[in-house]
Amino acid sequence: KKLWDAQLSSEILSSPVVGEGIVVAHRIDHRINGYDAKTGQKKWTVQRTAPALTLRLAPGMVIHDKDVLIAQPGGKLMSLILATGAPRWEIEVGVAHGATELERVTDMGGTPVVIDNDVCAVSYQGRVGCFDLATGSPRWTRDISSEVGVAADQRFVFVPDDKGAVFAYNRDSGTSAWKNDKLAYRRLSTPVSYGRAVAVGDYQGYVHFLSREDGAFLARAATDGSAIESTPLVVGSNLIFQTQNGTVTAIAVE
């Protein structure tokens, strides 16, 4: 039984998130709305200026405690107070470089990841880094270009670049831990860290398992042959992958 609906002014690419009784929706026209989860009443709106050029990505949102962290076009990451939509902080993850608007595209890739007191994120033609949850101040940043998101655990931050290399950085310092460049140009998905492995999908539906410690190949599993584009999920001892053709696959990690 439908409880309510709300008509928004433009397309939604990012999945809405819910917390503290508020539903947050991020529209393609760069307006962010908060709705009452019970009634659908609009509680607040935040408007941001769109860059001249953007990629057609679905920058994600994540709720932590009483805040929502929102990846935005233009390489920006913003923290809003859920109850009111008031900004807590806003930072540039990717800093635009170049003479043309195309060279200056620095859209955010994937969904920010919260772990302990850090939020880690990456941008296209920009940087990867971890930032203080309370203030947004950078713990560290490194230059990289990625259209997909990061994975993080207690020790490492993992990110594929736009050429298909997978990088691991030490989460505390940002120093390089390892690099695997054997999956070049396979349009890698957002990675996921589980146990001793890091798993990442590709455009042919393969899931590659790399060693968390040194990036060496551990295993590979096939799905339906179409691209894995959505962010993988960890559910119990299983990793869940969804392909472009609609297959949902659970792979057990032992």
N, C-alpha and C positions, 0 to 999 in steps of 0.2 A: 504494500500500500504506500503510495507516494505521500510523503509528508509535506514537501514543498519543492519548488523549483525557483530559479533565479535566472533571468535573462541578462547575459553580459553583452558588452558592446562589440566584442571582437573574439576571434578564435582563441581557444585555450590549447596550448601544446604541452604545458607542464601539468603533471598530476596535482590536483588539489591536495592539501594536507589538513589534518584536523587535530586540534589540541586546545585544552582549556575552554571547551565549549565554543570554539571559533573554527569555521572553515575558511581557509585562505586559498584564493584562486589568483593565478598570475596570468594575465592576458597578453596576447601578442602585441598589443598597442602599448605595453609597458605600464599598464595600470594594475595595481594589486588591491584586491578587495578582501575584507574580512566579513563573514556572515555568521549570524547566530546559528549554531548547529541544530537547534530545536525548531526554530521558526523560519529560518531563511532570511530574516531581516538583515539588511546591510548595516554593519556597525561602523566601518571606516573604509576609506579609500586613500591609497598612496599613488601618486603619479610621478613617473620619472621620464626624462627626456630621452628619446631614442637616438642612437648614433645614426650617421648617414647611411651606413651599410651594416647589415647583420647577417649571420648565418641562420638558416632555418633549423635551429636546434630547440630542444626542450630543456632549458636550464632549470634545475630542480630546486626544491625547497626541503628543509628539514626542521622539525620542531625540537627544541631543547628547552626543558623546564618551561618558563613562561615567555619564551621568545621564539620567533621563527626566523631562520636564516635563509636568505633568498639569493640565488645566483642570477645575475642580470646580464643582458647584453652590454657590450662595452667593457667587459672584463671586471665588472664590479660585484662585490659581495656585500650584502646589507643585512643587518640585524634589526628586526622590528619587535616591539612589545606587543604580544598577541592581543591583549585586552583592548588596546587603543589604536594600534598601528603607528604609534610614535617611534621614530628611529632611535635606536640605541647607538649604532655606529654604521658607517659606510666606508669601504676601503676599495682600492684598486688592486685586484690580483694581477691583472694583465695591464701593462703600461704600453700604450700605442706608440709604435715607431713607424717610420717610413714617410715618403713624400705624398703618396696617393691614399685615397680613402680605402682602397682595397688592401693596401699594405698595412693600414692602421686598424683593420678589423681584429678585435681582441675579445670575442664573445666567450662567456664561461662555458666550460664543458661539464656535462653531467650534474650530479647532485653533490653539494658539500658533505663532508663526512665529519661527524663530531666524535671525538674520542678523548676521554678525560677532560682536561681544560682547554683543549685545542679544537679548532675547526680547520680542516685541510681541504684545499680546492685547487683547481687548475683552469687555465684559460687557453684558448686558441691563439697562436702567435703571441704568447705572453709568458706566464710564469706558473710554476707550481709552488705551493707553500703551505705552511701551517701558521695559524694566527690565534691570538688569545681570544677566548670566547667572550670574556667580559668587556674588553676594550677594542678588539680588532687589531691591536698592534701586532706586527709580524714577529714570529719566532724565527723564521727563516724563509727565503724564497730562492728558487733556481729558475733560470730561463729554460723554457720548453714550449712546445706547441702541441695541444691535444684537443680533440673535439669531444672526447668522452671524459668520464669522471675518474676519480682516484679511489683506491682502497687503502685502508690504514689499519694497523694493529698496534700492539704495545711497542713494537720495535721499529717498524718500517712504514713508509708510505710508498705505494706502488702506482705507477701511471704509465700507460702506453702513449707514445707520441704519434703524430699524424703520419709518420712513415712506417709504423709497425714495430718499433723497438719498445721493449718493456724495461722501465727503469725502477729501481728500488733505492729509496733514500732513507737514511737514518732519521727517525721521527724527531728525536731530540735536537739534532744539530743540522740536519739537511745535507750532510755529507753523503756522497754516492756510496752505495753498498754493492750494487752490481747492475749490469746491463745485459739483456738478451736481445740481439738483433737478428735472430734467425726466423722471425715471423714478418719480415718486411713486406709492406703493401698488402697485408691481409685484412685491412680495415677492422682492427681489433675493437672489441667491446670494452666497456668498463670492467676492470678486473674485480675479483673477489678473493679475499684472504681467508683460508680455513685450515687450521692445523698447521701441518708442515708444507702446505701447498698454496700457490697462488694460481687461480684459474682465470682464463680469459677466452672469450669466444671470437670467432672470425666470420668473414663474409660467406664462407661455404658451410657454416653450421658446425664446424669443429670446435671442441672445447679443449684447450691446451692446459695442462697442469705443469707448472714450473716449481722448482724448489724455492721455498721462502728464503732460504739462507744464501743461495748462490745463483739462482735463476736457471739452473740446469733443468732439462726436460725430464719429467717424471712419467707422464702418461698422456694419452690423447683419446677423446671419445667423440663419436659422430652423432649428429642429430638428424635433421631431415634434408640437409643440403642447402638450406637458405640461411641468410645472414642472421647472426645473433646480435641484436641491436639494443635491447632493453638491459637495464642493470640487473645482474644476477642477484638472487636472494639466497640467504642461508637459512634453512629451516631444519632444526635438529641436526642430524648427521648428513643431511642432503643439501646439495646445491641445485637450485632451480633456475633453468634457462628457458627463455621464450624466443622462438625464431620469428623471422619476418612472415613466414607462411602460416603461423599460428600454432605450431607445435609447442607444447610445454613439456620439458624433460626434467626429471629429477635424477641426479647422479649421486650415488652414495660414495662418501669419502671414508675410507677405512684407514 
